[in-house]
Amino acid sequence: MKIRHSRLGSRCLLIAALLLPALSLAQAPPAAPQPNPAAPLYQSTGEQYRIYEFPGTGEPIPYRLYVPETWTAEQHLPVLITLRAGNSINNNHRDGNDLVTQAREHGYIVISPLGYRGYAQPYYGSRYPVIRPNGPSTPAAGWSEEDDARAEQDVLYVLGLVAAEYGADTSRVFIHGQNPSGSAAMHFIAKYPDTFKAAVISSGPIVTDDYPFANIAGKVAVFVLHGDKDTNNPIAASEAMANTLRDNGVETEYLVVPGGEHLNAYLLVADRIYDFLDGH
């Protein structure tokens, strides 16, 4: 099992304060949630279904969490956030999901936030359209501006909660997204390049005309993958996005997944994904 150790210093203590500016609502955001050492699942390992109260609203918001069973308090594991693309946080933790099962072998904590609401087409605050066969998508269609802003904040809140509870290595936080959540992952790394070390984008080619490449060039690496049997989004658009990232100084790896369909391509190459993340 590959597990890296690092000194957290003040990073873990300050992570909530660093992430709070994400919420762009009219009033100052409330204090970020903190882990509760008296909670029944505090520092539990394995697959978990968790709930926390969203600051300012008190609503119970669920998230899925996987922590390797061998974790101890002396270990500071890297974190992979895998954003949902469907309506359920359980999709990314279904049986046979190698992105989760291989986290055990590679020594990663895996988080799946809801994104505040379980609506379809979650963009988590992103405004980058996904390129589709019939034209670009409309980001966050059907979402209110407030719900979409809170979806972004939900991801950061959950990251802060988990990082503090498990003493995670906050210098090695990664994010994965597919289709609309691929757009979201590109949004997160551009807005928070000091928080995320790398992103994995599965079948999520975006319109890059207004993308701030300078924010991530030399700081955040990107792994773009697309199944050759994927008919939902054009594979040529993913290749073009990878080339554009490289042309703008972003460390980029591009992979065509043989036999990969829209929903399973990234699962077929989970080992390659962790090889990529292990290198960053």
Beta strands, then each sheet from edge to edge (+ up, - down):
strand 1: 46-53
strand 2: 60-67
strand 3: 79-82
strand 4: 109-113
strand 5: 173-178
strand 6: 198-202
strand 7: 221-227
strand 8: 252-257
sheet 1: 1+ 2- 4+ 3+ 5+ 6+ 7+ 8+
end
